[in-house]
């Protein structure tokens, strides 16, 4: 029993193409001869024996009398040592002219040896090409290996390496694409198997293609180059005319295939939307650096940056309108939602819009109200009106609350809480419970609190933002918007790192510094008494000074090195050291001056016998609290004390890592300091609860880094007391 099927493979010269029909049988033995016949189909009847290919026995067939897509009844006849057999099948005429672009790629956070492996393969086999899916990866790599910079730039200029990502100050790199699809791993045990896998991917991708080109990124983003890419490139195109399978870059696919380059993703976060409006209305600079950093930063840092941008933007926007409260909508559609603002002191008020009162809840200093149909990407101005009415929570009865969209019921026997409405996960709430009503919604209080807001069709946080105006209408009108457009306001976001000095090997702990790093410095240990200092420019021309900071008792052949670097250039200098004979660990720092902030690299030198029989820790957490508790309206210090056994100062950074619920309670996210030689130092974070904070308890840890050394504290409980 034999089987035959048509493929999308073509062989022969482009002017006389032959479509490949795959023939298979478990009984074939010895030399195999085959031909295919049918209306308008021609294949040699007395050709030589077939040689098995990646897809079995492959019979070339002339289908030139038919158009692509035509279905032709056909018969395959096979002769072998086992005898002659035949079968009928439907031959689907294929479409020649397709190209499969295999794209090797390496991601932003891949280890340096992975990038080096891709480079080595590109140097070994000129057919290999690969994409670096972030400019941020290149900068750490060639700051560490500046001699490879010219090699990388040459490969980029030759079209053999492409950088994908956002624009950067890295010299010689202009990304065309902002992102790259994830890769497919060629998990194969043989070349034939790998080629079949690529062919299957081609068939799957082809229907969605807008031109006869498909792109197939190969391999996980942090892995070594696929061992099959270049063998496929060389072997496949010797076998087949179409489809071509070649090692490519993303730009090859988009340019040769006339495929539109995808637009970079639009940042539609509230921070970006508010900043865009504020920049347009007030003339303040758009916070590009802050939002780019937020896109790659730790989620907590991103939250802080977005919060900062929103606060600055809304302050700028609110200064252009006359109102007690301004409601801002960052969405592209009109929005109805609740809005909360916090007053400096308790007041009995309701919120009014256009002279009509709005449903209002006054809970201490917090005023919550319902804002209806706030314009898309726009604002609504409201007033706070003093009155004698009770706008607070009122005690209800029973075990059920409801809004215009949802019902929440509590069953004391089952302990089930259930939410009526769309498919929603019920809240984690156990009794006994009390229910409360207000003008804007109802709440159930038990082991936790759950609120349903009237006229709000979701259970998440509000999409609207409310800001208290800088003046109330009774205090006089503010200058007109036109008058304000003449003077640019303050920046709408930070423009430089909040914590300095910047660690030269920042990528070990965090993304590139806010605003980028136009120059850097690097220390290499050549021997216990010899160092190499490298200063490099990653942006325009740079002039500055490298200063060495030595431990007490050490001397150097030089301690200050003026540097004048061309764009993208680097300089290196060797320094000889003389140190004491006292065993120990000695930090040596290289400090680059000339940027708006200092950049520092540090290496640890060891005088022999230290840490041999009497181990001494270089860095450790001497003390940290097990609990930091604050009451609403109060604050406390979270203090971590660090200690060092090194014989020199150590610059340190510390990050507080805690759940999302605490990000507005504890900060800043990162602090820094210099830990003195064989001494101690306190790093302080502030835990502060606003008056409207609700009770709760959460775990946190503080991560500490000194150069490449990393330590963490035991778990610290953060508590807002009830």
Secondary structure, 3 states (H helix, E strand, C coil): CCEEEEEEEEECCCCCCEEEEEEECCCCCCCCEEEEEECCEECCCCCCCCCCECCEEEEEEECCCCCCCCEEEEEEEEEECCEEEEEEEEEECCCCCCEEEEEEEECCCCCHHHHHHHHHHHHHCCCCCEEECCHHHHHHHHHHCHHHHHHHHHHHHCCCEEECCCCCCCCCCCCCCCCCCCCECCCCCCHHHHHHHHHHHHHHHHCCCCCCEEEEEECCCCCCCCCCHHHHHHHHHHHCCECEEEECCHHHHHHHCCCCCCCCCCCCCHHHHHHHHHHHHHCCCCCHHHHHHHHHCCHHHHHHHHHHHHHHHHHHHHCCCCCCEEEEECCCCCEEEEEEEECCCCCCEEEEECCEECCEEEECCEEEEEEEEECCCCEEEEEEEECCCCCCCEECCCCEEECCCCEEECCCCCCCCEEECCCCCCCCCCCCCEEEECCCEEEEECCCEEEEECCCCCCCCCCEEEEECCCCHHHCCCCCHHHHHCCCCCCCCCCCCCCCCEECCHHHCCCCCCCCCCEEEEEEEEECCEEEEEEEECCCCEEEEEEEECCCCCEECCCEEEEEECCCCEEEEEEEEECCCCCEEEEEEEEEECCCCCEEEEEEEEECCCCCCCCCCCEEEEEECCEEEEECCCEEEEEEEEEECCCCCEEEEEEEEECHHHCCCEECCEEEEEECCCCEEEEEEEEECCCCCCCEEEEEEEEEEECCEEEECCCEEEEEEC
